[in-house]
Amino acid sequence: MSTHDHFRELIEAYAIGSLDAAECAELEAHLASGCADCVKALEEARWLVSQLAYLAPNAQPSDMLKGRLLQTVRAEAAAGGQPRQEPVHSTGIPWWLWAGVAALLIFSVYSAWNERQLRSAVNNLQQQAEAQRAERQKLEQDLLAAKTQAHEAMIWSDPKSKKIMLQPKDPNMPQLEAMWHPELGLCVRGWKVPSPGEKRMLQLWLISKKSGKPMPSMTFWPDSNGTFSAMVENPPDTMSDTQALAITEEPMGGSPQPTSAPMWVGGVS
């Protein structure tokens, strides 16, 4: 250990008055020699000691402590009326001040440890809440998917539904099929359907019998196997007023008007 490090270790003890006379004289001589680092370290240590008193929580002495103090005073008075001399260190700092500073240091360490424990507990609770939120969202998604599948099954199986075949414009593309129930809605499904281009998706259109104009409906895309099943619970027009169904490839999010030629078309009525 270097001489400089030796003095740095003595500074904190010096600030609280716990050095013996020899160490105190040794450190004071070193400070007087003009060591700027040690002078600055002593100022910081003294400031820390001055702040320790503010860390102590407000507290009233217990009845037991008051009783013991009164017994001690009475005993000293009975012994001769001479007040008991407090043991004093060679530096002139009373022992009880040194003990109080030590207790405050211990309290500070405990407070820091307790804060870390509390922060860790809060983090654990936040992680548990996040996991429960994710699990609840998954359950809600699963429930919605189950309801949708049940609704689609009713449309495909109800005798009131009308089956519509959508023929591809490209003979190499698969044929799609739709089922339209006058009350439950419209379903479209397909297999081995190629994926749309990058940032593209498929969109269903209802061709009006009156105006001949396409009305936009749902957007969808096939899975990795080329399979899809999509449902429109409330189509934009009735079956009796719809001439045909058409599917085009559109930008992500769909379009208010078709931007490409229909890839599949099927007559309704």
C-alpha positions as a Markdown table, in Angstrom:
| # | Residue | x | y | z |
|---|---|---|---|---|
| 1 | Met | 0.0 | 0.0 | 0.0 |
| 2 | Ser | 1.4 | 3.4 | -0.9 |
| 3 | Thr | 1.8 | 6.2 | 1.7 |
| 4 | His | -0.9 | 8.2 | -0.1 |
| 5 | Asp | -3.4 | 5.3 | 0.1 |
| 6 | His | -2.6 | 5.0 | 3.8 |
| 7 | Phe | -3.6 | 8.6 | 4.5 |
| 8 | Arg | -6.8 | 8.2 | 2.4 |
| 9 | Glu | -7.8 | 5.3 | 4.7 |
| 10 | Leu | -7.3 | 7.5 | 7.8 |
| 11 | Ile | -9.4 | 10.5 | 6.5 |
| 12 | Glu | -12.9 | 9.0 | 7.2 |
| 13 | Ala | -11.9 | 7.9 | 10.7 |
| 14 | Tyr | -10.4 | 11.4 | 11.3 |
| 15 | Ala | -13.7 | 13.0 | 10.1 |
| 16 | Ile | -15.7 | 11.2 | 12.8 |
| 17 | Gly | -13.0 | 11.6 | 15.5 |
| 18 | Ser | -12.0 | 7.9 | 15.8 |
| 19 | Leu | -8.2 | 8.2 | 15.3 |
| 20 | Asp | -5.8 | 7.9 | 18.2 |
| 21 | Ala | -3.4 | 10.8 | 19.0 |
| 22 | Ala | -0.5 | 9.4 | 16.9 |
| 23 | Glu | -2.5 | 8.7 | 13.8 |
| 24 | Cys | -4.2 | 12.1 | 14.2 |
| 25 | Ala | -0.9 | 13.9 | 14.4 |
| 26 | Glu | 0.4 | 11.9 | 11.4 |
| 27 | Leu | -2.6 | 12.8 | 9.2 |
| 28 | Glu | -2.6 | 16.5 | 10.2 |
| 29 | Ala | 1.1 | 16.8 | 9.4 |
| 30 | His | 0.4 | 15.2 | 6.0 |
| 31 | Leu | -2.5 | 17.6 | 5.4 |
| 32 | Ala | -0.3 | 20.6 | 6.4 |
| 33 | Ser | 2.2 | 19.5 | 3.7 |
| 34 | Gly | -0.3 | 20.6 | 1.1 |
| 35 | Cys | -1.7 | 17.3 | -0.4 |
| 36 | Ala | -4.7 | 18.7 | -2.4 |
| 37 | Asp | -6.3 | 15.3 | -2.9 |
| 38 | Cys | -6.3 | 14.5 | 0.8 |
| 39 | Val | -7.6 | 17.9 | 1.7 |
| 40 | Lys | -10.5 | 17.5 | -0.8 |
| 41 | Ala | -11.2 | 14.0 | 0.5 |
| 42 | Leu | -11.3 | 15.3 | 4.1 |
| 43 | Glu | -13.8 | 18.0 | 3.1 |
| 44 | Glu | -16.0 | 15.4 | 1.4 |
| 45 | Ala | -15.8 | 13.1 | 4.5 |
| 46 | Arg | -16.7 | 16.0 | 6.9 |
| 47 | Trp | -19.7 | 16.9 | 4.7 |
| 48 | Leu | -20.9 | 13.3 | 4.8 |
| 49 | Val | -20.6 | 13.2 | 8.6 |
| 50 | Ser | -22.6 | 16.5 | 8.8 |
| 51 | Gln | -25.4 | 15.0 | 6.7 |
| 52 | Leu | -25.7 | 11.8 | 8.6 |
| 53 | Ala | -27.7 | 13.4 | 11.3 |
| 54 | Tyr | -30.5 | 14.1 | 8.8 |
| 55 | Leu | -30.8 | 10.4 | 8.0 |
| 56 | Ala | -32.0 | 9.5 | 11.4 |
| 57 | Pro | -35.8 | 9.0 | 11.6 |
| 58 | Asn | -37.8 | 11.0 | 14.2 |
| 59 | Ala | -38.3 | 8.9 | 17.3 |
| 60 | Gln | -39.3 | 9.3 | 20.9 |
| 61 | Pro | -37.5 | 7.3 | 23.6 |
| 62 | Ser | -39.5 | 4.4 | 25.0 |
| 63 | Asp | -40.9 | 4.3 | 28.5 |
| 64 | Met | -38.3 | 1.6 | 29.4 |
| 65 | Leu | -35.4 | 3.7 | 28.2 |
| 66 | Lys | -36.8 | 6.7 | 30.2 |
| 67 | Gly | -37.0 | 4.6 | 33.2 |
| 68 | Arg | -33.5 | 3.3 | 33.0 |
| 69 | Leu | -32.1 | 6.8 | 32.5 |
| 70 | Leu | -34.0 | 8.0 | 35.6 |
| 71 | Gln | -32.6 | 5.0 | 37.6 |
| 72 | Thr | -29.1 | 5.9 | 36.5 |
| 73 | Val | -29.4 | 9.5 | 37.5 |
| 74 | Arg | -30.8 | 8.6 | 40.9 |
| 75 | Ala | -28.0 | 6.1 | 41.5 |
| 76 | Glu | -25.3 | 8.6 | 40.7 |
| 77 | Ala | -27.0 | 11.2 | 42.9 |
| 78 | Ala | -27.1 | 8.7 | 45.7 |
| 79 | Ala | -23.4 | 7.8 | 45.2 |
| 80 | Gly | -22.2 | 11.3 | 45.9 |
| 81 | Gly | -23.9 | 13.7 | 43.6 |
| 82 | Gln | -20.9 | 13.7 | 41.3 |
| 83 | Pro | -21.9 | 13.5 | 37.6 |
| 84 | Arg | -20.5 | 10.5 | 35.8 |
| 85 | Gln | -17.6 | 11.5 | 33.5 |
| 86 | Glu | -18.2 | 10.5 | 29.9 |
| 87 | Pro | -15.2 | 8.6 | 28.4 |
| 88 | Val | -13.7 | 10.9 | 25.8 |
| 89 | His | -11.3 | 10.1 | 23.0 |
| 90 | Ser | -8.0 | 11.8 | 22.7 |
| 91 | Thr | -9.5 | 13.9 | 19.9 |
| 92 | Gly | -12.2 | 15.4 | 22.2 |
| 93 | Ile | -15.1 | 13.7 | 20.5 |
| 94 | Pro | -17.5 | 12.0 | 23.0 |
| 95 | Trp | -17.9 | 8.3 | 22.6 |
| 96 | Trp | -21.7 | 8.6 | 22.2 |
| 97 | Leu | -21.3 | 10.8 | 19.1 |
| 98 | Trp | -19.0 | 8.2 | 17.6 |
| 99 | Ala | -21.5 | 5.5 | 18.4 |
| 100 | Gly | -24.3 | 7.5 | 16.9 |
| 101 | Val | -22.5 | 8.1 | 13.7 |
| 102 | Ala | -21.8 | 4.4 | 13.5 |
| 103 | Ala | -25.4 | 3.6 | 14.0 |
| 104 | Leu | -26.5 | 6.0 | 11.3 |
| 105 | Leu | -24.0 | 4.4 | 8.9 |
| 106 | Ile | -25.6 | 1.0 | 9.6 |
| 107 | Phe | -29.0 | 2.5 | 9.2 |
| 108 | Ser | -28.0 | 4.0 | 5.8 |
| 109 | Val | -26.7 | 0.6 | 4.6 |
| 110 | Tyr | -29.8 | -1.1 | 5.7 |
| 111 | Ser | -32.0 | 1.5 | 4.0 |
| 112 | Ala | -30.1 | 1.1 | 0.8 |
| 113 | Trp | -30.5 | -2.7 | 1.0 |
| 114 | Asn | -34.2 | -2.4 | 1.8 |
| 115 | Glu | -34.7 | -0.1 | -1.2 |
| 116 | Arg | -33.0 | -2.7 | -3.5 |
| 117 | Gln | -35.2 | -5.4 | -2.1 |
| 118 | Leu | -38.3 | -3.3 | -2.6 |
| 119 | Arg | -37.3 | -2.4 | -6.2 |
| 120 | Ser | -36.7 | -6.1 | -6.9 |
| 121 | Ala | -40.2 | -7.0 | -5.6 |
| 122 | Val | -41.8 | -4.2 | -7.7 |
| 123 | Asn | -40.0 | -5.5 | -10.8 |
| 124 | Asn | -41.2 | -9.0 | -10.1 |
| 125 | Leu | -44.8 | -7.8 | -9.7 |
| 126 | Gln | -44.6 | -5.9 | -13.0 |
| 127 | Gln | -43.3 | -9.0 | -14.8 |
| 128 | Gln | -46.1 | -11.1 | -13.3 |
| 129 | Ala | -48.7 | -8.5 | -14.4 |
| 130 | Glu | -47.2 | -8.4 | -17.9 |
| 131 | Ala | -47.3 | -12.2 | -18.1 |
| 132 | Gln | -50.9 | -12.3 | -17.0 |
| 133 | Arg | -51.8 | -9.5 | -19.5 |
| 134 | Ala | -50.3 | -11.5 | -22.3 |
| 135 | Glu | -52.0 | -14.6 | -21.2 |
| 136 | Arg | -55.4 | -12.8 | -21.1 |
| 137 | Gln | -54.9 | -11.4 | -24.6 |
| 138 | Lys | -54.1 | -14.8 | -25.9 |
| 139 | Leu | -57.2 | -16.3 | -24.3 |
| 140 | Glu | -59.3 | -13.4 | -25.8 |
| 141 | Gln | -57.8 | -14.1 | -29.2 |
| 142 | Asp | -58.5 | -17.8 | -28.9 |
| 143 | Leu | -62.0 | -17.2 | -27.8 |
| 144 | Leu | -62.6 | -14.8 | -30.8 |
| 145 | Ala | -61.1 | -17.4 | -33.2 |
| 146 | Ala | -63.4 | -20.1 | -31.8 |
| 147 | Lys | -66.5 | -17.9 | -32.2 |
| 148 | Thr | -65.5 | -17.1 | -35.8 |
| 149 | Gln | -65.0 | -20.7 | -36.6 |
| 150 | Ala | -68.4 | -21.6 | -35.1 |
| 151 | His | -70.0 | -18.8 | -37.1 |
| 152 | Glu | -68.4 | -19.9 | -40.3 |
| 153 | Ala | -69.4 | -23.5 | -39.7 |
| 154 | Met | -73.1 | -22.4 | -39.4 |
| 155 | Ile | -72.9 | -20.5 | -42.7 |
| 156 | Trp | -71.3 | -23.5 | -44.5 |
| 157 | Ser | -73.8 | -25.9 | -43.1 |
| 158 | Asp | -77.1 | -24.0 | -43.2 |
| 159 | Pro | -79.5 | -25.0 | -46.0 |
| 160 | Lys | -80.3 | -21.3 | -46.6 |
| 161 | Ser | -76.8 | -20.5 | -47.6 |
| 162 | Lys | -76.0 | -20.2 | -51.3 |
| 163 | Lys | -72.7 | -21.6 | -52.7 |
| 164 | Ile | -70.8 | -19.4 | -55.1 |
| 165 | Met | -67.8 | -20.7 | -57.1 |
| 166 | Leu | -65.2 | -18.1 | -58.0 |
| 167 | Gln | -63.3 | -18.9 | -61.2 |
| 168 | Pro | -59.7 | -17.8 | -61.7 |
| 169 | Lys | -58.7 | -15.6 | -64.6 |
| 170 | Asp | -55.4 | -17.5 | -64.7 |
| 171 | Pro | -56.1 | -21.2 | -65.5 |
| 172 | Asn | -53.1 | -22.2 | -63.4 |
| 173 | Met | -54.7 | -20.6 | -60.3 |
| 174 | Pro | -57.0 | -22.7 | -58.0 |
| 175 | Gln | -60.7 | -22.2 | -57.9 |
| 176 | Leu | -62.2 | -20.5 | -54.8 |
| 177 | Glu | -65.6 | -21.0 | -53.2 |
| 178 | Ala | -67.9 | -18.8 | -51.2 |
| 179 | Met | -71.1 | -19.5 | -49.2 |
| 180 | Trp | -73.6 | -16.6 | -48.6 |
| 181 | His | -76.3 | -16.8 | -45.9 |
| 182 | Pro | -78.9 | -14.1 | -46.1 |
| 183 | Glu | -78.8 | -13.5 | -42.4 |
| 184 | Leu | -75.5 | -14.9 | -41.1 |
| 185 | Gly | -73.1 | -13.4 | -43.6 |
| 186 | Leu | -70.7 | -14.4 | -46.3 |
| 187 | Cys | -67.7 | -16.8 | -46.2 |
| 188 | Val | -64.9 | -17.3 | -48.8 |
| 189 | Arg | -62.2 | -19.9 | -48.7 |
| 190 | Gly | -59.5 | -21.4 | -50.8 |
| 191 | Trp | -56.5 | -23.8 | -51.0 |
| 192 | Lys | -53.1 | -23.7 | -52.6 |
| 193 | Val | -53.5 | -19.9 | -53.2 |
| 194 | Pro | -50.2 | -18.2 | -54.1 |
| 195 | Ser | -49.2 | -15.5 | -51.6 |
| 196 | Pro | -49.7 | -11.9 | -52.8 |
| 197 | Gly | -46.7 | -9.7 | -53.7 |
| 198 | Glu | -44.6 | -7.8 | -51.1 |
| 199 | Lys | -46.8 | -5.5 | -49.1 |
| 200 | Arg | -49.9 | -6.7 | -50.9 |
| 201 | Met | -53.0 | -8.6 | -49.9 |
| 202 | Leu | -56.2 | -10.0 | -51.4 |
| 203 | Gln | -59.5 | -8.0 | -51.2 |
| 204 | Leu | -63.1 | -9.1 | -51.8 |
| 205 | Trp | -65.5 | -6.9 | -53.9 |
| 206 | Leu | -69.3 | -7.1 | -54.3 |
| 207 | Ile | -70.4 | -6.0 | -57.8 |
| 208 | Ser | -73.7 | -4.1 | -57.5 |
| 209 | Lys | -76.5 | -5.4 | -59.7 |
| 210 | Lys | -77.9 | -1.8 | -60.0 |
| 211 | Ser | -74.8 | 0.2 | -60.7 |
| 212 | Gly | -72.3 | -2.4 | -61.8 |
| 213 | Lys | -69.7 | -0.7 | -59.5 |
| 214 | Pro | -67.5 | -2.8 | -57.1 |
| 215 | Met | -68.1 | -2.2 | -53.4 |
| 216 | Pro | -65.1 | -2.9 | -51.1 |
| 217 | Ser | -65.3 | -5.6 | -48.5 |
| 218 | Met | -62.8 | -7.6 | -46.4 |
| 219 | Thr | -59.1 | -8.0 | -47.0 |
| 220 | Phe | -57.2 | -11.2 | -46.3 |
| 221 | Trp | -54.2 | -13.3 | -47.3 |
| 222 | Pro | -53.4 | -17.0 | -47.4 |
| 223 | Asp | -51.2 | -18.8 | -44.9 |
| 224 | Ser | -47.9 | -20.5 | -45.7 |
| 225 | Asn | -49.7 | -23.5 | -47.1 |
| 226 | Gly | -51.9 | -21.3 | -49.4 |
| 227 | Thr | -55.0 | -21.8 | -47.3 |
| 228 | Phe | -57.4 | -19.1 | -46.2 |
| 229 | Ser | -60.9 | -18.8 | -44.8 |
| 230 | Ala | -62.5 | -15.3 | -44.4 |
| 231 | Met | -65.9 | -14.2 | -43.2 |
| 232 | Val | -67.9 | -11.0 | -43.8 |
| 233 | Glu | -70.6 | -10.9 | -41.0 |
| 234 | Asn | -72.3 | -7.8 | -42.5 |
| 235 | Pro | -71.7 | -7.6 | -46.3 |
| 236 | Pro | -72.0 | -4.0 | -47.8 |
| 237 | Asp | -75.0 | -5.1 | -49.9 |
| 238 | Thr | -77.6 | -7.9 | -49.9 |
| 239 | Met | -77.4 | -11.0 | -51.9 |
| 240 | Ser | -80.3 | -10.1 | -54.1 |
| 241 | Asp | -78.7 | -6.8 | -55.0 |
| 242 | Thr | -75.3 | -8.3 | -55.8 |
| 243 | Gln | -74.4 | -9.4 | -59.3 |
| 244 | Ala | -71.1 | -11.0 | -58.6 |
| 245 | Leu | -68.1 | -11.4 | -56.2 |
| 246 | Ala | -64.6 | -10.5 | -57.3 |
| 247 | Ile | -61.2 | -10.7 | -55.7 |
| 248 | Thr | -58.2 | -8.5 | -56.5 |
| 249 | Glu | -54.7 | -8.0 | -55.2 |
| 250 | Glu | -54.4 | -4.6 | -53.4 |
| 251 | Pro | -51.9 | -2.7 | -51.2 |
| 252 | Met | -51.8 | -3.5 | -47.5 |
| 253 | Gly | -54.9 | -2.1 | -45.8 |
| 254 | Gly | -57.1 | -2.5 | -48.9 |
| 255 | Ser | -58.4 | 0.1 | -51.4 |
| 256 | Pro | -61.6 | 2.0 | -51.8 |
| 257 | Gln | -61.5 | 1.2 | -55.5 |
| 258 | Pro | -59.8 | -1.8 | -57.3 |
| 259 | Thr | -56.2 | -1.0 | -58.4 |
| 260 | Ser | -55.7 | -4.2 | -60.4 |
| 261 | Ala | -57.8 | -6.5 | -62.6 |
| 262 | Pro | -59.9 | -9.2 | -60.8 |
| 263 | Met | -58.1 | -12.5 | -60.2 |
| 264 | Trp | -61.3 | -14.4 | -59.3 |
| 265 | Val | -64.9 | -13.7 | -60.3 |
| 266 | Gly | -68.1 | -15.6 | -59.4 |
| 267 | Gly | -71.7 | -14.9 | -60.3 |
| 268 | Val | -74.2 | -14.5 | -57.5 |
| 269 | Ser | -77.5 | -13.8 | -59.2 |
